[in-house]
Amino acid sequence: MNKLRNKFFFISAVFLFFISSLIFFNLDSKSNLDIIKKIEYCFNIKNNIDLSVSCVEDVYEISLNEGNFNILYNHLQKIAGQEVNSHNFYICHKATHNSGALIVEKLGGVEKSINILDKPACGLIHAPYDIFGREKYVFSQWVELVNNCSKIQSKLDYYLQCDDAVGHAVVQSLSKHKEFYSDEYFSFKVCAVFDDISARINCGEGVIMERFGPLDPNVKPEEFITVDELINECLSLPSDILNAQEGCSYGVGWYLTILNLDKIKKSFINNDFRELFLQIKSDCSIFNSKLSDLCFERFKDLVT
């Protein structure tokens, strides 16, 4: 009788475990499905970018609290990569900068989140670099950050934006702690630490971008200057800082997109960029060197 009773209890326990596991699995699957539906809803909000960005911020927070952020991250890879859908990328990338502190905190800090965010979706890798950039550091600490980025990139077979993120981060730190950084070329010297020439140039462009169009909502943008003035700044950079001038010229290409937004929109509507490209070539020609080509090609890449 006791054996029969024990057998009954054992079978009951197994059955209850199976049922509870099934229920948990279904709930978990529903949660994963819901988070995907929610992010797709955000991207499909019509004619209101700010509302879409706010919606994505909410979904980031929900996924981090529910523990299914990785499901969301993998899905974003399919629908919001810069090369997959630039509109979606813009929305979720802007949300990334607004939610950076929360993302980094929930993922366990700057170092852990840098290693977790190893996909280019939404430029989420910018989040830990934004948080890193809120403090002041000696040059050796920036070198360590650059080396960490390089190690991550060397393991991947696709483009990751951590080199660009370093450029943004160093300007964020400079803007908050001006008294700590006495070297006017500090940011470009940090970028020069990258072994890869493309990474040095991407980092240098990030420096210009964060100065005039900061991605960190806590950074106040510099007043716009003329293209001539910015180009002269680029040309004044010492030639012994590896690719500083090239990175800066890339930044001018980006800067020209900001100055010509209305003309870019008109060119898109008319599907005719000839007049705009002639103007930009003229602006970039102020470099009077191979930097002119880098400047123009960067502008062209960004708008077409």
C-alpha positions in Angstrom: 0.0 0.0 0.0 2.8 2.4 0.9 4.6 1.5 -2.3 1.4 2.3 -4.3 1.0 5.5 -2.4 4.6 6.6 -3.0 4.3 5.7 -6.7 1.1 7.8 -6.9 2.8 10.8 -5.3 5.8 10.4 -7.6 3.6 10.3 -10.7 1.6 13.3 -9.4 4.7 15.3 -8.8 6.1 14.6 -12.3 2.7 15.5 -13.8 2.5 18.8 -11.8 6.1 19.6 -12.8 5.3 18.9 -16.5 2.1 21.1 -16.4 3.8 24.0 -14.5 6.8 23.9 -17.0 4.4 23.9 -19.9 2.5 26.9 -18.4 5.7 28.7 -17.7 7.0 28.0 -21.2 3.8 29.3 -22.8 3.8 32.4 -20.6 7.5 33.0 -21.5 6.8 32.5 -25.2 3.9 34.9 -25.0 6.1 37.5 -23.3 8.7 37.1 -26.0 6.1 37.4 -28.7 4.6 40.5 -27.0 7.9 42.3 -26.9 8.4 41.8 -30.6 4.8 43.0 -31.3 5.4 46.1 -29.2 8.7 47.1 -30.9 7.1 46.7 -34.3 4.2 48.9 -33.2 6.6 51.6 -32.2 8.2 51.6 -35.7 4.8 51.7 -37.4 3.6 54.9 -35.7 2.9 57.3 -38.6 4.3 60.9 -38.9 5.5 61.2 -35.3 9.1 60.4 -34.8 9.2 61.7 -31.2 6.3 59.4 -30.3 8.1 56.4 -32.0 11.3 57.2 -30.1 9.4 57.4 -26.7 7.6 54.1 -27.5 11.0 52.3 -28.2 12.3 53.7 -24.9 9.3 52.1 -23.1 9.9 48.8 -24.9 13.6 48.8 -23.9 12.6 49.3 -20.2 9.9 46.6 -20.4 12.3 44.0 -22.0 15.0 44.8 -19.5 12.5 44.3 -16.6 11.0 41.2 -18.0 14.4 39.6 -18.8 13.8 39.2 -22.5 16.1 42.0 -23.7 18.2 39.5 -25.7 15.1 38.4 -27.6 14.4 42.0 -28.5 18.0 42.7 -29.4 18.2 39.8 -31.8 14.9 40.9 -33.4 16.2 44.4 -33.8 19.1 43.0 -35.7 16.6 41.9 -38.4 14.4 45.0 -38.6 16.5 48.0 -37.4 20.1 47.5 -38.6 21.5 50.6 -40.3 21.9 48.7 -43.6 18.5 47.0 -43.2 16.2 49.9 -42.4 17.7 53.4 -41.8 14.3 54.8 -40.6 13.9 52.2 -37.9 17.6 52.5 -37.0 17.3 56.3 -36.5 14.3 55.8 -34.2 15.8 53.1 -32.0 19.3 54.7 -32.0 17.9 58.0 -30.7 16.0 56.0 -28.1 19.3 54.2 -27.2 20.9 57.5 -26.2 17.9 58.6 -24.2 17.8 55.2 -22.4 21.5 54.6 -22.1 21.8 54.9 -18.3 19.0 52.4 -17.7 20.3 50.0 -20.3 23.8 50.0 -18.8 22.5 49.7 -15.3 20.2 46.7 -16.1 23.0 44.9 -18.0 25.4 45.2 -15.1 27.6 48.2 -15.8 29.7 49.7 -18.5 32.2 46.8 -19.0 29.5 44.1 -19.0 27.2 46.0 -21.4 30.1 46.7 -23.8 30.6 42.9 -24.1 26.9 42.1 -24.3 26.0 44.7 -26.9 28.1 43.1 -29.7 25.7 43.6 -32.6 25.2 46.7 -34.7 21.4 46.9 -34.2 20.3 50.4 -33.3 23.8 51.4 -32.3 23.0 50.1 -28.8 26.8 49.9 -28.3 26.7 53.6 -27.8 24.9 53.3 -24.5 27.8 52.2 -22.3 30.2 54.6 -24.1 27.7 57.5 -23.3 27.8 56.5 -19.7 31.6 56.2 -19.7 31.8 59.6 -21.2 30.0 61.3 -18.3 33.2 61.0 -16.2 36.8 62.3 -16.5 39.7 60.0 -17.3 43.4 60.2 -17.9 44.7 59.3 -21.3 45.6 55.7 -20.4 42.0 55.0 -19.4 40.9 56.1 -22.9 43.5 53.9 -24.4 42.0 51.0 -22.5 38.6 51.8 -23.8 39.9 52.0 -27.4 41.6 48.7 -27.0 38.5 47.1 -25.7 36.5 48.3 -28.7 39.2 47.0 -31.1 39.1 43.5 -29.5 35.4 43.3 -29.9 35.6 44.4 -33.5 38.3 41.9 -34.3 36.0 39.0 -33.3 33.1 40.2 -35.5 32.5 39.8 -39.2 30.3 42.9 -39.5 30.6 46.6 -38.7 30.2 47.7 -35.1 29.9 51.4 -34.2 32.1 51.4 -31.1 34.9 53.3 -32.8 32.4 56.1 -33.6 31.1 55.8 -30.0 34.5 56.5 -28.6 34.6 59.8 -30.5 31.3 60.7 -29.1 32.3 59.6 -25.6 35.5 61.6 -25.4 33.7 64.8 -26.4 31.0 64.1 -23.9 33.7 63.9 -21.2 35.5 67.0 -22.5 32.3 69.0 -22.5 31.5 68.1 -18.8 35.1 68.4 -17.5 36.8 71.1 -19.5 39.1 72.0 -16.6 40.5 68.5 -16.5 41.6 68.3 -20.2 44.1 70.9 -21.1 45.2 69.4 -24.5 43.1 70.9 -27.3 43.9 67.9 -29.5 43.0 65.3 -26.8 40.0 63.8 -28.5 41.8 63.2 -31.8 44.8 61.7 -30.0 42.4 59.2 -28.4 41.1 58.3 -31.9 44.6 57.9 -33.1 45.1 55.0 -30.7 43.0 52.7 -33.0 45.2 50.4 -35.1 42.7 50.4 -38.0 42.6 53.5 -40.2 38.8 53.2 -40.8 38.3 53.1 -37.0 40.5 56.2 -36.6 38.4 58.1 -39.2 35.1 56.9 -37.8 36.2 58.0 -34.3 37.2 61.4 -35.7 33.9 61.9 -37.3 32.2 61.0 -34.0 34.2 63.9 -32.4 32.7 66.4 -34.9 29.2 64.9 -34.6 29.1 65.1 -30.8 30.3 68.7 -30.9 27.5 70.1 -33.1 24.8 67.4 -32.9 25.3 65.7 -29.6 23.6 62.3 -29.2 23.9 62.4 -25.4 20.9 64.5 -24.3 23.0 65.9 -21.5 25.5 67.6 -23.8 24.8 71.1 -25.0 25.7 71.5 -28.8 28.3 74.1 -29.9 27.0 77.0 -32.0 27.2 76.3 -35.7 30.1 77.8 -37.5 30.7 78.3 -41.2 32.0 75.4 -43.3 35.2 77.4 -44.0 35.8 77.8 -40.3 35.3 74.1 -39.6 37.5 73.1 -42.5 40.3 75.4 -41.3 40.0 73.7 -37.9 40.5 70.3 -39.6 43.5 71.6 -41.4 45.0 73.0 -38.2 45.2 69.5 -36.7 48.8 68.3 -36.4 49.6 65.8 -39.2 51.4 63.5 -36.8 48.1 62.7 -35.1 47.2 59.7 -37.2 44.2 60.4 -39.6 43.0 63.3 -37.5 42.5 65.5 -40.5 40.8 62.6 -42.4 38.4 61.9 -39.6 37.7 65.6 -39.3 37.0 65.9 -43.0 34.5 63.0 -42.6 32.9 65.1 -39.9 32.6 68.0 -42.3 30.8 65.7 -44.7 28.3 64.9 -41.9 28.2 68.6 -40.9 27.1 69.5 -44.4 24.1 67.2 -44.1 22.9 69.2 -41.1 23.4 72.5 -42.8 21.5 71.4 -46.0 18.6 69.4 -44.6 16.0 71.3 -46.6 17.9 70.9 -49.8 18.4 67.2 -49.1 14.6 66.8 -48.6 13.9 68.6 -51.8 16.4 66.5 -53.8 14.7 63.4 -52.4 11.3 64.6 -53.5 12.5 65.5 -57.0 14.8 62.4 -57.2 17.5 64.8 -58.4 20.8 65.4 -56.5 22.8 67.0 -59.2 22.5 70.6 -58.0 23.0 69.7 -54.4 26.1 67.5 -55.2 27.7 70.4 -57.2 27.3 72.7 -54.2 28.7 70.1 -51.7 31.7 69.4 -54.0 32.3 73.2 -54.0 32.1 73.4 -50.2 34.4 70.4 -49.7 36.9 71.7 -52.3 38.0 74.3 -49.7 40.2 71.5 -48.3 42.1 71.7 -51.6 43.5 68.2 -51.2 42.4 64.5 -51.0 40.4 65.5 -48.0 37.9 67.2 -50.4 37.1 63.7 -51.8 36.6 62.2 -48.3 34.4 65.1 -47.3 32.2 64.8 -50.4 32.0 61.0 -50.4 30.9 61.0 -46.7 28.1 63.5 -47.5 27.0 61.4 -50.5 27.0 58.1 -48.4 24.9 59.7 -45.8 22.2 61.1 -48.1 21.8 58.4 -50.7 
